[in-house]
Amino acid sequence: MAAKIYVCDNCGFLFTRTGECDQCPDCGKKMVRDASPEEKEEFAKRQKEYNC
């Protein structure tokens, strides 16, 4: 199963998980959804910037 990029609608945290995710690992709220194409681009940019 491939990793997916998620975003929290409460705190804006962008993160990846393998499989489904319903809770933000940063703030703990259950306001998580799949990232939009623009948010996925932002996530990739941040990873490249921080060499992750």
C-alpha positions as CSV (number, residue, x, y, z in Angstrom):
1,M,0.0,0.0,0.0
2,A,1.4,3.4,-1.0
3,A,1.7,6.3,1.4
4,K,-0.9,9.1,1.0
5,I,-0.6,12.7,1.9
6,Y,-3.2,14.1,4.3
7,V,-3.9,17.6,5.7
8,C,-5.7,18.5,9.0
9,D,-8.4,21.1,8.5
10,N,-8.0,22.2,12.1
11,C,-4.2,23.0,12.3
12,G,-3.1,22.7,8.7
13,F,-0.5,20.0,9.4
14,L,0.6,18.1,6.2
15,F,1.7,14.6,6.7
16,T,2.0,11.1,5.1
17,R,0.6,7.8,6.3
18,T,0.4,4.4,4.7
19,G,-3.3,3.4,4.7
20,E,-6.2,5.3,6.1
21,C,-5.9,8.0,8.7
22,D,-8.7,9.8,10.6
23,Q,-6.8,11.7,13.3
24,C,-4.1,14.4,13.1
25,P,-0.8,13.3,14.7
26,D,-0.1,17.0,15.5
27,C,-3.2,18.3,17.2
28,G,-5.2,15.1,17.6
29,K,-8.4,16.4,16.0
30,K,-10.4,14.1,13.7
31,M,-10.5,16.7,10.9
32,V,-8.2,14.9,8.5
33,R,-8.7,14.7,4.7
34,D,-6.7,13.8,1.6
35,A,-4.5,16.6,0.5
36,S,-5.4,18.6,-2.6
37,P,-3.0,18.7,-5.6
38,E,-1.8,22.1,-4.4
39,E,-1.2,20.8,-0.9
40,K,0.6,17.8,-2.2
41,E,2.9,20.2,-4.2
42,E,3.5,22.2,-1.0
43,F,4.4,19.0,0.9
44,A,6.9,17.9,-1.8
45,K,8.4,21.4,-1.7
46,R,8.9,21.3,2.1
47,Q,10.4,17.8,1.9
48,K,12.9,18.9,-0.7
49,E,13.7,22.1,1.3
50,Y,14.4,20.2,4.5
51,N,16.0,17.2,2.7
52,C,13.5,14.6,4.1
